[in-house]
Amino acid sequence: MVHFSDRAISIRPTGVRRMFDLAGEDSIQFGLGEPDFQPPPIAIEAFSRAMREGRNKYTTTAGLPPLRQKIAETWHHLDPSLDKSNVCITMSGTNGLLDIFLALVNPGDNVLLPEPYFPLYPTDVVICGGEANMYPCTFENGFVPTISDLQSRVDENTVAILYNFPSNPTGGNVTEAQRDELVTFARDNDLWLITDEVYDRIVYDQEHVSFLGAGYDKVIMINSFSKTFAMTGWRIGYLLSPDDEAMAQLTKMQYYVTACSNDAMQYAVLEALENASDYPAQMRDEFQVRRDLICERLNAMEGVSCHIPTGAFYVFPKFDIPGVNSEELAFALLEGGVLCSPGTAFGTAGEGHLRFAYTIGREDISRGMDRVEIVLKKLRGE
């Protein structure tokens, strides 16, 4: 008899993709977190050149040594001991997440995960036989967890905690003092600290606060070039840890998941890091203008409260529309020509919120906010 695994049957498509599939051609797109930029031209040329030169073969599982060394050097300001042995190139941060949970999680283990969350977090833990142990990141606390909330959830089966700053979906971020408290919690409970820092180069009004080099070595970083160099379709990222045994286990998992990353693409990313290192800052400056525009518009609307994010390119406003939940509101906006994501696509704690990605031009942001305002007024009976 043909059947499918309980694992496959239990997993549902993400709410983000479902809304995207329902959108009309004239919808203004705030749904997917994808920069409306292209990769640096010199990286595109380097990709093409590498293929013409025959860089179309398998690479080592961990990836191109000069690229790994360059990545390690970009973090020397936090940990000068890092070298290429502390880096494994992956087919995106998504691939890296699965490697981590495969390496750390046994059946019955649980991982502390933020809620609202990037939709892959809990599903990947479940795929690996573990349990998702959600901790709240509330609007009232700037989407940063409290130590008391974390402490109330950790138990003898907790093996790791994942932090995501800057955050998808909230745009929330941490100060150094908050980071230090969160590191201390992980150390005191002897947990692996998984830090998702794929938006580390898209930070506003402050310097990026990393969990690397913060006095704790049981750290595994997930990073990616998708957002910071507009390479979403290239699917390339990396894992980094100062712990040698962690890197050995992660690299082993990488072999069994995808064997290795794309050969020619690694040369293109190296070119970007070496000769277009200012490109992420150029994108960030434009995103900051868009952030200010969308936050000003949202906060001027009745019944809407919106934190001004200090990282990533998302806003996660809170809505007070009596009798209307997040999914209903998202569908009403979709009918009004605006595609966004219901907060519940990122966990039950997202109820009362929507996520808007400001990865479209300023004129479209303004037109989209005009449409949002019209829909909200209709829902309030004005």
Secondary structure, 3 states (H helix, E strand, C coil): CCCCCHHHHHCCCCHHHHHHHHCCCCCEECCCCCCCCCCCHHHHHHHHHHHHCCCCCCCCCCCCHHHHHHHHHHCCCCCCCCCHHHEEEECHHHHHHHHHHHHHCCCCCEEEEEECCCCHHHHHHHHCCCEEEEEECCHHHCCCCCHHHHHCCCCCCEEEEEEECCCCCCCCCCCHHHHHHHHHHHHHCCCEEEEECCCCCCECCCCCCCCCCCCCCCEEEEEECCCCCCCHHHCCEEEECCCHHHHHHHHHHHHHHHCCCCHHHHHHHHHHHHHCCCHHHHHHHHHHHHHHHHHHHHHCCCCEECCCCCECCEECCEECCCCCCHHHHHHHHHHCCEECEEHHHHCHHHCCEEEEECCCCHHHHHHHHHHHHHHHHHHCCC
